[in-house]
Amino acid sequence: MSMADTIKKLRESTGMSRKAFSEHTGIPVRTLEDWEAGRRTPPEYIPRLIAYQLKYDELTEERGEQ
């Protein structure tokens, strides 16, 4: 799976629009668009970092900490 596909899959798994995902992660919308379209390639750690953040969000939500 390409980096672009991975980023898009992570975002889509949240059900968020690019704008909402951008606000949630702090990644500019234009950057997300470029990554998902394959026009730019994020550093290799970015998909992992996003996945960790989403997992953290999920865990804290389950505990009622958000």
N, CA, C, O and CB atoms as a CASP TS submission, in Angstrom:
PFRMAT TS
TARGET T0000
AUTHOR 0000-0000-0000
METHOD Language model
MODEL 1
PARENT N/A
ATOM      1  N   MET     1       0.853  -1.175   0.000  1.00  0.00           N
ATOM      2  CA  MET     1       0.000   0.000   0.000  1.00  0.00           C
ATOM      3  C   MET     1       0.899   1.238   0.000  1.00  0.00           C
ATOM      4  O   MET     1       1.884   1.306   0.735  1.00  0.00           O
ATOM      5  CB  MET     1      -0.970  -0.002   1.231  1.00  0.00           C
ATOM      6  N   SER     2       0.549   2.192  -0.818  1.00  0.00           N
ATOM      7  CA  SER     2       1.354   3.409  -0.897  1.00  0.00           C
ATOM      8  C   SER     2       1.121   4.286   0.331  1.00  0.00           C
ATOM      9  O   SER     2       0.144   4.116   1.060  1.00  0.00           O
ATOM     10  CB  SER     2       1.026   4.193  -2.184  1.00  0.00           C
ATOM     11  N   MET     3       2.021   5.205   0.537  1.00  0.00           N
ATOM     12  CA  MET     3       1.902   6.137   1.657  1.00  0.00           C
ATOM     13  C   MET     3       0.618   6.955   1.510  1.00  0.00           C
ATOM     14  O   MET     3      -0.070   7.217   2.496  1.00  0.00           O
ATOM     15  CB  MET     3       3.144   7.074   1.732  1.00  0.00           C
ATOM     16  N   ALA     4       0.297   7.355   0.280  1.00  0.00           N
ATOM     17  CA  ALA     4      -0.925   8.129   0.025  1.00  0.00           C
ATOM     18  C   ALA     4      -2.159   7.332   0.428  1.00  0.00           C
ATOM     19  O   ALA     4      -3.070   7.862   1.065  1.00  0.00           O
ATOM     20  CB  ALA     4      -1.014   8.528  -1.462  1.00  0.00           C
ATOM     21  N   ASP     5      -2.183   6.055   0.055  1.00  0.00           N
ATOM     22  CA  ASP     5      -3.319   5.196   0.406  1.00  0.00           C
ATOM     23  C   ASP     5      -3.429   5.006   1.916  1.00  0.00           C
ATOM     24  O   ASP     5      -4.529   4.985   2.468  1.00  0.00           O
ATOM     25  CB  ASP     5      -3.187   3.834  -0.280  1.00  0.00           C
ATOM     26  N   THR     6      -2.295   4.871   2.570  1.00  0.00           N
ATOM     27  CA  THR     6      -2.284   4.685   4.020  1.00  0.00           C
ATOM     28  C   THR     6      -2.861   5.898   4.734  1.00  0.00           C
ATOM     29  O   THR     6      -3.693   5.762   5.632  1.00  0.00           O
ATOM     30  CB  THR     6      -0.865   4.415   4.513  1.00  0.00           C
ATOM     31  N   ILE     7      -2.417   7.083   4.331  1.00  0.00           N
ATOM     32  CA  ILE     7      -2.910   8.319   4.951  1.00  0.00           C
ATOM     33  C   ILE     7      -4.419   8.445   4.727  1.00  0.00           C
ATOM     34  O   ILE     7      -5.169   8.755   5.652  1.00  0.00           O
ATOM     35  CB  ILE     7      -2.169   9.561   4.373  1.00  0.00           C
ATOM     36  N   LYS     8      -4.847   8.202   3.497  1.00  0.00           N
ATOM     37  CA  LYS     8      -6.267   8.318   3.178  1.00  0.00           C
ATOM     38  C   LYS     8      -7.091   7.297   3.964  1.00  0.00           C
ATOM     39  O   LYS     8      -8.165   7.619   4.472  1.00  0.00           O
ATOM     40  CB  LYS     8      -6.491   8.132   1.672  1.00  0.00           C
ATOM     41  N   LYS     9      -6.589   6.078   4.060  1.00  0.00           N
ATOM     42  CA  LYS     9      -7.295   5.029   4.794  1.00  0.00           C
ATOM     43  C   LYS     9      -7.426   5.395   6.278  1.00  0.00           C
ATOM     44  O   LYS     9      -8.478   5.186   6.883  1.00  0.00           O
ATOM     45  CB  LYS     9      -6.563   3.680   4.639  1.00  0.00           C
ATOM     46  N   LEU    10      -6.365   5.936   6.851  1.00  0.00           N
ATOM     47  CA  LEU    10      -6.419   6.357   8.255  1.00  0.00           C
ATOM     48  C   LEU    10      -7.482   7.432   8.454  1.00  0.00           C
ATOM     49  O   LEU    10      -8.275   7.366   9.393  1.00  0.00           O
ATOM     50  CB  LEU    10      -5.044   6.878   8.717  1.00  0.00           C
ATOM     51  N   ARG    11      -7.493   8.420   7.563  1.00  0.00           N
ATOM     52  CA  ARG    11      -8.483   9.495   7.689  1.00  0.00           C
ATOM     53  C   ARG    11      -9.894   8.951   7.511  1.00  0.00           C
ATOM     54  O   ARG    11     -10.791   9.264   8.294  1.00  0.00           O
ATOM     55  CB  ARG    11      -8.210  10.607   6.659  1.00  0.00           C
ATOM     56  N   GLU    12     -10.085   8.141   6.485  1.00  0.00           N
ATOM     57  CA  GLU    12     -11.418   7.606   6.214  1.00  0.00           C
ATOM     58  C   GLU    12     -11.912   6.704   7.344  1.00  0.00           C
ATOM     59  O   GLU    12     -13.117   6.605   7.574  1.00  0.00           O
ATOM     60  CB  GLU    12     -11.414   6.834   4.902  1.00  0.00           C
ATOM     61  N   SER    13     -10.997   6.053   8.044  1.00  0.00           N
ATOM     62  CA  SER    13     -11.398   5.177   9.148  1.00  0.00           C
ATOM     63  C   SER    13     -12.038   5.964  10.293  1.00  0.00           C
ATOM     64  O   SER    13     -12.761   5.403  11.116  1.00  0.00           O
ATOM     65  CB  SER    13     -10.189   4.398   9.668  1.00  0.00           C
ATOM     66  N   THR    14     -11.766   7.258  10.333  1.00  0.00           N
ATOM     67  CA  THR    14     -12.348   8.100  11.382  1.00  0.00           C
ATOM     68  C   THR    14     -13.716   8.633  10.986  1.00  0.00           C
ATOM     69  O   THR    14     -14.495   9.066  11.836  1.00  0.00           O
ATOM     70  CB  THR    14     -11.418   9.260  11.702  1.00  0.00           C
ATOM     71  N   GLY    15     -14.003   8.599   9.684  1.00  0.00           N
ATOM     72  CA  GLY    15     -15.252   9.170   9.196  1.00  0.00           C
ATOM     73  C   GLY    15     -15.199  10.686   9.096  1.00  0.00           C
ATOM     74  O   GLY    15     -16.219  11.335   8.866  1.00  0.00           O
ATOM     75  N   MET    16     -14.008  11.248   9.270  1.00  0.00           N
ATOM     76  CA  MET    16     -13.855  12.706   9.230  1.00  0.00           C
ATOM     77  C   MET    16     -13.579  13.188   7.813  1.00  0.00           C
ATOM     78  O   MET    16     -12.988  12.485   6.994  1.00  0.00           O
ATOM     79  CB  MET    16     -12.723  13.152  10.165  1.00  0.00           C
ATOM     80  N   SER    17     -14.024  14.403   7.554  1.00  0.00           N
ATOM     81  CA  SER    17     -13.653  15.067   6.303  1.00  0.00           C
ATOM     82  C   SER    17     -12.187  15.478   6.414  1.00  0.00           C
ATOM     83  O   SER    17     -11.597  15.412   7.492  1.00  0.00           O
ATOM     84  CB  SER    17     -14.577  16.315   6.010  1.00  0.00           C
ATOM     85  N   ARG    18     -11.614  15.896   5.308  1.00  0.00           N
ATOM     86  CA  ARG    18     -10.227  16.379   5.371  1.00  0.00           C
ATOM     87  C   ARG    18     -10.114  17.568   6.316  1.00  0.00           C
ATOM     88  O   ARG    18      -9.155  17.675   7.080  1.00  0.00           O
ATOM     89  CB  ARG    18      -9.722  16.770   3.967  1.00  0.00           C
ATOM     90  N   LYS    19     -11.094  18.455   6.258  1.00  0.00           N
ATOM     91  CA  LYS    19     -11.058  19.646   7.114  1.00  0.00           C
ATOM     92  C   LYS    19     -11.108  19.257   8.593  1.00  0.00           C
ATOM     93  O   LYS    19     -10.320  19.756   9.396  1.00  0.00           O
ATOM     94  CB  LYS    19     -12.231  20.588   6.774  1.00  0.00           C
ATOM     95  N   ALA    20     -12.026  18.376   8.944  1.00  0.00           N
ATOM     96  CA  ALA    20     -12.144  17.951  10.342  1.00  0.00           C
ATOM     97  C   ALA    20     -10.890  17.206  10.793  1.00  0.00           C
ATOM     98  O   ALA    20     -10.406  17.405  11.907  1.00  0.00           O
ATOM     99  CB  ALA    20     -13.385  17.061  10.530  1.00  0.00           C
ATOM    100  N   PHE    21     -10.373  16.348   9.919  1.00  0.00           N
ATOM    101  CA  PHE    21      -9.165  15.588  10.243  1.00  0.00           C
ATOM    102  C   PHE    21      -7.981  16.536  10.412  1.00  0.00           C
ATOM    103  O   PHE    21      -7.141  16.351  11.292  1.00  0.00           O
ATOM    104  CB  PHE    21      -8.865  14.539   9.145  1.00  0.00           C
ATOM    105  N   SER    22      -7.931  17.540   9.566  1.00  0.00           N
ATOM    106  CA  SER    22      -6.882  18.549   9.644  1.00  0.00           C
ATOM    107  C   SER    22      -6.918  19.263  10.991  1.00  0.00           C
ATOM    108  O   SER    22      -5.889  19.434  11.645  1.00  0.00           O
ATOM    109  CB  SER    22      -7.025  19.561   8.501  1.00  0.00           C
ATOM    110  N   GLU    23      -8.097  19.671  11.389  1.00  0.00           N
ATOM    111  CA  GLU    23      -8.240  20.360  12.673  1.00  0.00           C
ATOM    112  C   GLU    23      -7.900  19.432  13.838  1.00  0.00           C
ATOM    113  O   GLU    23      -7.310  19.860  14.831  1.00  0.00           O
ATOM    114  CB  GLU    23      -9.668  20.902  12.832  1.00  0.00           C
ATOM    115  N   HIS    24      -8.270  18.177  13.710  1.00  0.00           N
ATOM    116  CA  HIS    24      -8.028  17.201  14.779  1.00  0.00           C
ATOM    117  C   HIS    24      -6.537  16.890  14.938  1.00  0.00           C
ATOM    118  O   HIS    24      -6.038  16.773  16.057  1.00  0.00           O
ATOM    119  CB  HIS    24      -8.799  15.909  14.497  1.00  0.00           C
ATOM    120  N   THR    25      -5.835  16.758  13.816  1.00  0.00           N
ATOM    121  CA  THR    25      -4.425  16.360  13.867  1.00  0.00           C
ATOM    122  C   THR    25      -3.453  17.532  13.830  1.00  0.00           C
ATOM    123  O   THR    25      -2.284  17.386  14.186  1.00  0.00           O
ATOM    124  CB  THR    25      -4.124  15.442  12.728  1.00  0.00           C
ATOM    125  N   GLY    26      -3.936  18.694  13.398  1.00  0.00           N
ATOM    126  CA  GLY    26      -3.040  19.843  13.270  1.00  0.00           C
ATOM    127  C   GLY    26      -2.254  19.844  11.966  1.00  0.00           C
ATOM    128  O   GLY    26      -1.305  20.613  11.808  1.00  0.00           O
ATOM    129  N   ILE    27      -2.648  18.985  11.036  1.00  0.00           N
ATOM    130  CA  ILE    27      -1.995  18.930   9.725  1.00  0.00           C
ATOM    131  C   ILE    27      -2.808  19.801   8.771  1.00  0.00           C
ATOM    132  O   ILE    27      -4.019  19.611   8.658  1.00  0.00           O
ATOM    133  CB  ILE    27      -1.880  17.444   9.191  1.00  0.00           C
ATOM    134  N   PRO    28      -2.177  20.745   8.087  1.00  0.00           N
ATOM    135  CA  PRO    28      -2.929  21.611   7.172  1.00  0.00           C
ATOM    136  C   PRO    28      -3.704  20.809   6.117  1.00  0.00           C
ATOM    137  O   PRO    28      -3.230  19.783   5.629  1.00  0.00           O
ATOM    138  CB  PRO    28      -1.978  22.585   6.481  1.00  0.00           C
ATOM    139  N   VAL    29      -4.894  21.294   5.778  1.00  0.00           N
ATOM    140  CA  VAL    29      -5.750  20.619   4.799  1.00  0.00           C
ATOM    141  C   VAL    29      -5.008  20.415   3.482  1.00  0.00           C
ATOM    142  O   VAL    29      -5.060  19.334   2.896  1.00  0.00           O
ATOM    143  CB  VAL    29      -7.040  21.426   4.562  1.00  0.00           C
ATOM    144  N   ARG    30      -4.330  21.435   3.029  1.00  0.00           N
ATOM    145  CA  ARG    30      -3.617  21.353   1.746  1.00  0.00           C
ATOM    146  C   ARG    30      -2.559  20.246   1.781  1.00  0.00           C
ATOM    147  O   ARG    30      -2.356  19.541   0.793  1.00  0.00           O
ATOM    148  CB  ARG    30      -2.954  22.711   1.408  1.00  0.00           C
ATOM    149  N   THR    31      -1.901  20.103   2.907  1.00  0.00           N
ATOM    150  CA  THR    31      -0.899  19.048   3.059  1.00  0.00           C
ATOM    151  C   THR    31      -1.560  17.678   2.975  1.00  0.00           C
ATOM    152  O   THR    31      -1.054  16.787   2.292  1.00  0.00           O
ATOM    153  CB  THR    31      -0.146  19.199   4.396  1.00  0.00           C
ATOM    154  N   LEU    32      -2.685  17.505   3.663  1.00  0.00           N
ATOM    155  CA  LEU    32      -3.419  16.234   3.589  1.00  0.00           C
ATOM    156  C   LEU    32      -3.836  15.932   2.158  1.00  0.00           C
ATOM    157  O   LEU    32      -3.692  14.805   1.682  1.00  0.00           O
ATOM    158  CB  LEU    32      -4.657  16.270   4.501  1.00  0.00           C
ATOM    159  N   GLU    33      -4.355  16.950   1.477  1.00  0.00           N
ATOM    160  CA  GLU    33      -4.767  16.768   0.080  1.00  0.00           C
ATOM    161  C   GLU    33      -3.590  16.311  -0.776  1.00  0.00           C
ATOM    162  O   GLU    33      -3.714  15.384  -1.577  1.00  0.00           O
ATOM    163  CB  GLU    33      -5.355  18.075  -0.485  1.00  0.00           C
ATOM    164  N   ASP    34      -2.457  16.968  -0.599  1.00  0.00           N
ATOM    165  CA  ASP    34      -1.268  16.615  -1.385  1.00  0.00           C
ATOM    166  C   ASP    34      -0.779  15.210  -1.052  1.00  0.00           C
ATOM    167  O   ASP    34      -0.392  14.463  -1.950  1.00  0.00           O
ATOM    168  CB  ASP    34      -0.145  17.629  -1.138  1.00  0.00           C
ATOM    169  N   TRP    35      -0.792  14.843   0.222  1.00  0.00           N
ATOM    170  CA  TRP    35      -0.364  13.501   0.614  1.00  0.00           C
ATOM    171  C   TRP    35      -1.294  12.449   0.026  1.00  0.00           C
ATOM    172  O   TRP    35      -0.840  11.457  -0.544  1.00  0.00           O
ATOM    173  CB  TRP    35      -0.319  13.374   2.144  1.00  0.00           C
ATOM    174  N   GLU    36      -2.602  12.671   0.168  1.00  0.00           N
ATOM    175  CA  GLU    36      -3.574  11.685  -0.315  1.00  0.00           C
ATOM    176  C   GLU    36      -3.547  11.552  -1.834  1.00  0.00           C
ATOM    177  O   GLU    36      -3.805  10.474  -2.368  1.00  0.00           O
ATOM    178  CB  GLU    36      -4.976  12.063   0.141  1.00  0.00           C
ATOM    179  N   ALA    37      -3.239  12.632  -2.523  1.00  0.00           N
ATOM    180  CA  ALA    37      -3.185  12.597  -3.984  1.00  0.00           C
ATOM    181  C   ALA    37      -1.831  12.105  -4.493  1.00  0.00           C
ATOM    182  O   ALA    37      -1.660  11.886  -5.693  1.00  0.00           O
ATOM    183  CB  ALA    37      -3.478  13.979  -4.550  1.00  0.00           C
ATOM    184  N   GLY    38      -0.876  11.934  -3.592  1.00  0.00           N
ATOM    185  CA  GLY    38       0.446  11.479  -3.994  1.00  0.00           C
ATOM    186  C   GLY    38       1.317  12.569  -4.587  1.00  0.00           C
ATOM    187  O   GLY    38       2.367  12.279  -5.160  1.00  0.00           O
ATOM    188  N   ARG    39       0.895  13.826  -4.456  1.00  0.00           N
ATOM    189  CA  ARG    39       1.698  14.933  -4.984  1.00  0.00           C
ATOM    190  C   ARG    39       2.907  15.216  -4.097  1.00  0.00           C
ATOM    191  O   ARG    39       3.935  15.706  -4.564  1.00  0.00           O
ATOM    192  CB  ARG    39       0.842  16.196  -5.117  1.00  0.00           C
ATOM    193  N   ARG    40       2.768  14.902  -2.819  1.00  0.00           N
ATOM    194  CA  ARG    40       3.871  15.042  -1.865  1.00  0.00           C
ATOM    195  C   ARG    40       3.904  13.779  -1.019  1.00  0.00           C
ATOM    196  O   ARG    40       2.885  13.114  -0.835  1.00  0.00           O
ATOM    197  CB  ARG    40       3.708  16.330  -0.966  1.00  0.00           C
ATOM    198  N   THR    41       5.064  13.465  -0.518  1.00  0.00           N
ATOM    199  CA  THR    41       5.216  12.283   0.325  1.00  0.00           C
ATOM    200  C   THR    41       5.586  12.725   1.735  1.00  0.00           C
ATOM    201  O   THR    41       6.567  13.442   1.931  1.00  0.00           O
ATOM    202  CB  THR    41       6.291  11.316  -0.254  1.00  0.00           C
ATOM    203  N   PRO    42       4.800  12.297   2.711  1.00  0.00           N
ATOM    204  CA  PRO    42       5.124  12.673   4.090  1.00  0.00           C
ATOM    205  C   PRO    42       6.333  11.886   4.585  1.00  0.00           C
ATOM    206  O   PRO    42       6.675  10.849   4.018  1.00  0.00           O
ATOM    207  CB  PRO    42       3.915  12.434   5.019  1.00  0.00           C
ATOM    208  N   PRO    43       6.976  12.373   5.634  1.00  0.00           N
ATOM    209  CA  PRO    43       8.041  11.568   6.240  1.00  0.00           C
ATOM    210  C   PRO    43       7.465  10.208   6.653  1.00  0.00           C
ATOM    211  O   PRO    43       6.274  10.094   6.944  1.00  0.00           O
ATOM    212  CB  PRO    43       8.671  12.306   7.476  1.00  0.00           C
ATOM    213  N   GLU    44       8.304   9.203   6.676  1.00  0.00           N
ATOM    214  CA  GLU    44       7.843   7.836   6.941  1.00  0.00           C
ATOM    215  C   GLU    44       7.151   7.667   8.284  1.00  0.00           C
ATOM    216  O   GLU    44       6.304   6.785   8.432  1.00  0.00           O
ATOM    217  CB  GLU    44       9.000   6.896   6.870  1.00  0.00           C
ATOM    218  N   TYR    45       7.492   8.488   9.259  1.00  0.00           N
ATOM    219  CA  TYR    45       6.905   8.329  10.590  1.00  0.00           C
ATOM    220  C   TYR    45       5.483   8.886  10.692  1.00  0.00           C
ATOM    221  O   TYR    45       4.779   8.571  11.652  1.00  0.00           O
ATOM    222  CB  TYR    45       7.781   9.006  11.613  1.00  0.00           C
ATOM    223  N   ILE    46       5.048   9.688   9.750  1.00  0.00           N
ATOM    224  CA  ILE    46       3.751  10.366   9.851  1.00  0.00           C
ATOM    225  C   ILE    46       2.563   9.398   9.926  1.00  0.00           C
ATOM    226  O   ILE    46       1.730   9.560  10.818  1.00  0.00           O
ATOM    227  CB  ILE    46       3.569  11.286   8.667  1.00  0.00           C
ATOM    228  N   PRO    47       2.443   8.409   9.046  1.00  0.00           N
ATOM    229  CA  PRO    47       1.291   7.501   9.178  1.00  0.00           C
ATOM    230  C   PRO    47       1.257   6.798  10.540  1.00  0.00           C
ATOM    231  O   PRO    47       0.188   6.611  11.123  1.00  0.00           O
ATOM    232  CB  PRO    47       1.322   6.455   8.063  1.00  0.00           C
ATOM    233  N   ARG    48       2.413   6.419  11.029  1.00  0.00           N
ATOM    234  CA  ARG    48       2.485   5.759  12.337  1.00  0.00           C
ATOM    235  C   ARG    48       2.061   6.727  13.444  1.00  0.00           C
ATOM    236  O   ARG    48       1.335   6.350  14.363  1.00  0.00           O
ATOM    237  CB  ARG    48       3.918   5.229  12.604  1.00  0.00           C
ATOM    238  N   LEU    49       2.513   7.953  13.349  1.00  0.00           N
ATOM    239  CA  LEU    49       2.159   8.965  14.345  1.00  0.00           C
ATOM    240  C   LEU    49       0.649   9.235  14.339  1.00  0.00           C
ATOM    241  O   LEU    49       0.031   9.356  15.397  1.00  0.00           O
ATOM    242  CB  LEU    49       2.935  10.271  14.079  1.00  0.00           C
ATOM    243  N   ILE    50       0.069   9.327  13.155  1.00  0.00           N
ATOM    244  CA  ILE    50      -1.379   9.531  13.048  1.00  0.00           C
ATOM    245  C   ILE    50      -2.118   8.332  13.643  1.00  0.00           C
ATOM    246  O   ILE    50      -3.087   8.498  14.384  1.00  0.00           O
ATOM    247  CB  ILE    50      -1.797   9.747  11.566  1.00  0.00           C
ATOM    248  N   ALA    51      -1.656   7.128  13.316  1.00  0.00           N
ATOM    249  CA  ALA    51      -2.297   5.918  13.846  1.00  0.00           C
ATOM    250  C   ALA    51      -2.225   5.894  15.370  1.00  0.00           C
ATOM    251  O   ALA    51      -3.200   5.531  16.029  1.00  0.00           O
ATOM    252  CB  ALA    51      -1.633   4.653  13.263  1.00  0.00           C
ATOM    253  N   TYR    52      -1.091   6.273  15.930  1.00  0.00           N
ATOM    254  CA  TYR    52      -0.956   6.322  17.389  1.00  0.00           C
ATOM    255  C   TYR    52      -1.917   7.337  17.989  1.00  0.00           C
ATOM    256  O   TYR    52      -2.546   7.073  19.014  1.00  0.00           O
ATOM    257  CB  TYR    52       0.486   6.665  17.786  1.00  0.00           C
ATOM    258  N   GLN    53      -2.031   8.498  17.352  1.00  0.00           N
ATOM    259  CA  GLN    53      -2.940   9.517  17.867  1.00  0.00           C
ATOM    260  C   GLN    53      -4.382   9.018  17.834  1.00  0.00           C
ATOM    261  O   GLN    53      -5.134   9.217  18.788  1.00  0.00           O
ATOM    262  CB  GLN    53      -2.808  10.814  17.056  1.00  0.00           C
ATOM    263  N   LEU    54      -4.763   8.371  16.736  1.00  0.00           N
ATOM    264  CA  LEU    54      -6.129   7.864  16.625  1.00  0.00           C
ATOM    265  C   LEU    54      -6.392   6.771  17.660  1.00  0.00           C
ATOM    266  O   LEU    54      -7.478   6.713  18.237  1.00  0.00           O
ATOM    267  CB  LEU    54      -6.387   7.326  15.209  1.00  0.00           C
ATOM    268  N   LYS    55      -5.413   5.913  17.896  1.00  0.00           N
ATOM    269  CA  LYS    55      -5.563   4.866  18.908  1.00  0.00           C
ATOM    270  C   LYS    55      -5.669   5.492  20.297  1.00  0.00           C
ATOM    271  O   LYS    55      -6.480   5.058  21.116  1.00  0.00           O
ATOM    272  CB  LYS    55      -4.374   3.875  18.852  1.00  0.00           C
ATOM    273  N   TYR    56      -4.858   6.501  20.558  1.00  0.00           N
ATOM    274  CA  TYR    56      -4.922   7.206  21.840  1.00  0.00           C
ATOM    275  C   TYR    56      -6.305   7.822  22.033  1.00  0.00           C
ATOM    276  O   TYR    56      -6.898   7.719  23.106  1.00  0.00           O
ATOM    277  CB  TYR    56      -3.829   8.300  21.918  1.00  0.00           C
ATOM    278  N   ASP    57      -6.810   8.462  20.980  1.00  0.00           N
ATOM    279  CA  ASP    57      -8.146   9.060  21.046  1.00  0.00           C
ATOM    280  C   ASP    57      -9.192   7.999  21.373  1.00  0.00           C
ATOM    281  O   ASP    57     -10.084   8.219  22.192  1.00  0.00           O
ATOM    282  CB  ASP    57      -8.496   9.758  19.717  1.00  0.00           C
ATOM    283  N   GLU    58      -9.067   6.852  20.723  1.00  0.00           N
ATOM    284  CA  GLU    58     -10.011   5.754  20.937  1.00  0.00           C
ATOM    285  C   GLU    58      -9.951   5.262  22.385  1.00  0.00           C
ATOM    286  O   GLU    58     -10.986   5.050  23.016  1.00  0.00           O
ATOM    287  CB  GLU    58      -9.715   4.593  19.967  1.00  0.00           C
ATOM    288  N   LEU    59      -8.753   5.085  22.900  1.00  0.00           N
ATOM    289  CA  LEU    59      -8.594   4.586  24.267  1.00  0.00           C
ATOM    290  C   LEU    59      -9.101   5.584  25.304  1.00  0.00           C
ATOM    291  O   LEU    59      -9.760   5.199  26.270  1.00  0.00           O
ATOM    292  CB  LEU    59      -7.134   4.263  24.538  1.00  0.00           C
ATOM    293  N   THR    60      -8.796   6.854  25.104  1.00  0.00           N
ATOM    294  CA  THR    60      -9.250   7.848  26.077  1.00  0.00           C
ATOM    295  C   THR    60     -10.760   8.036  26.001  1.00  0.00           C
ATOM    296  O   THR    60     -11.404   8.326  27.009  1.00  0.00           O
ATOM    297  CB  THR    60      -8.540   9.188  25.844  1.00  0.00           C
ATOM    298  N   GLU    61     -11.321   7.872  24.815  1.00  0.00           N
ATOM    299  CA  GLU    61     -12.774   7.969  24.670  1.00  0.00           C
ATOM    300  C   GLU    61     -13.455   6.813  25.402  1.00  0.00           C
ATOM    301  O   GLU    61     -14.479   7.002  26.057  1.00  0.00           O
ATOM    302  CB  GLU    61     -13.175   7.972  23.176  1.00  0.00           C
ATOM    303  N   GLU    62     -12.877   5.616  25.285  1.00  0.00           N
ATOM    304  CA  GLU    62     -13.434   4.450  25.975  1.00  0.00           C
ATOM    305  C   GLU    62     -13.417   4.640  27.487  1.00  0.00           C
ATOM    306  O   GLU    62     -14.310   4.168  28.190  1.00  0.00           O
ATOM    307  CB  GLU    62     -12.657   3.187  25.599  1.00  0.00           C
ATOM    308  N   ARG    63     -12.411   5.322  27.972  1.00  0.00           N
ATOM    309  CA  ARG    63     -12.279   5.559  29.412  1.00  0.00           C
ATOM    310  C   ARG    63     -13.051   6.790  29.872  1.00  0.00           C
ATOM    311  O   ARG    63     -13.126   7.078  31.066  1.00  0.00           O
ATOM    312  CB  ARG    63     -10.817   5.712  29.779  1.00  0.00           C
ATOM    313  N   GLY    64     -13.620   7.506  28.918  1.00  0.00           N
ATOM    314  CA  GLY    64     -14.368   8.709  29.255  1.00  0.00           C
ATOM    315  C   GLY    64     -13.481   9.868  29.657  1.00  0.00           C
ATOM    316  O   GLY    64     -13.894  10.737  30.425  1.00  0.00           O
ATOM    317  N   GLU    65     -12.258   9.883  29.138  1.00  0.00           N
ATOM    318  CA  GLU    65     -11.295  10.909  29.518  1.00  0.00           C
ATOM    319  C   GLU    65     -11.299  12.116  28.595  1.00  0.00           C
ATOM    320  O   GLU    65     -10.599  13.091  28.870  1.00  0.00           O
ATOM    321  CB  GLU    65      -9.927  10.323  29.554  1.00  0.00           C
ATOM    322  N   GLN    66     -12.054  12.085  27.525  1.00  0.00           N
ATOM    323  CA  GLN    66     -12.019  13.228  26.612  1.00  0.00           C
ATOM    324  C   GLN    66     -13.064  14.232  26.949  1.00  0.00           C
ATOM    325  O   GLN    66     -13.173  15.258  26.279  1.00  0.00           O
ATOM    326  CB  GLN    66     -12.193  12.785  25.195  1.00  0.00           C
TER
END
